[in-house]
């Protein structure tokens, strides 16, 4: 999650994804508590339908996207 923290500290709004909803929400809560804008978008990126939902929801919440960093695995 270091990349998302760095982007947030640089002024970016971030949408984070993880298959683990609990872990995801904890990271997003930390960023939001620090005053940054972060969204939790849970989903399994190994499933194409779920990946599509994650992508669409990210675009909607962020009102567009400047960078996409894939770090699944």
N, C-alpha and C positions, 0 to 999 in steps of 0.2 A: 504494500500500500504506500510505499515511499514515493512513488511517482505521483499518485493522486494528492498526497500531502504537498509535494513540491509545486504541482500545478495550482492547487488552492492557494498556497502562500504567494504565488506569482499573480494572483488575481483571477484565476480561472474558476468557473463553475464546473463541477465534476459529477458524472454519473458513474457509479461503481456497480459492478456485477460480481456475483459469486453464487455458487450453487448452495452454499451454506447461508441461509437467511440470518441466522444468529450472528455469525462472524461479520457478515456484511453490514448489518444494522449497527453493530458496535463501532465499526470504523466510520460509518456515516455520522453516527451520533457524536463521535469525537470531533470530526471536522465541523459539524454544525454548532457544537458547543463552543468552538473556537471562533465562531462568527463567519465561517465560510459557507458557501452554498454547495451542498452535496446531496445527491439523490441515490437511494438504494433501489436497484433494479435486479431482483433475484431471478435466476434462470440457469438452465443447463445449456452451455454453449456447444456441447457435443450433439445436441438435438437441433436440427435445422429449424424446425418450427419455433422452438423456444428462443433460438438465437435471433430469429426475425422479430419476435415480440420484444426482446431486449433492445434491439437496434431501433425499432420504431418508438418505443417508449423513451429511450434516451434522447432521440431527436426531438420528440415532443416536449419533454421536460426542459431540455437545454435550449430549445428554439433554434436548432441548428447544431452544427458540430465543426469545430476547427481542427481538432486532433482526435485520432482514434488509436488507442494503444491496446493491442491484444496481448494478454499475458496469461492465457489459460494453460492449465496443464499440471 
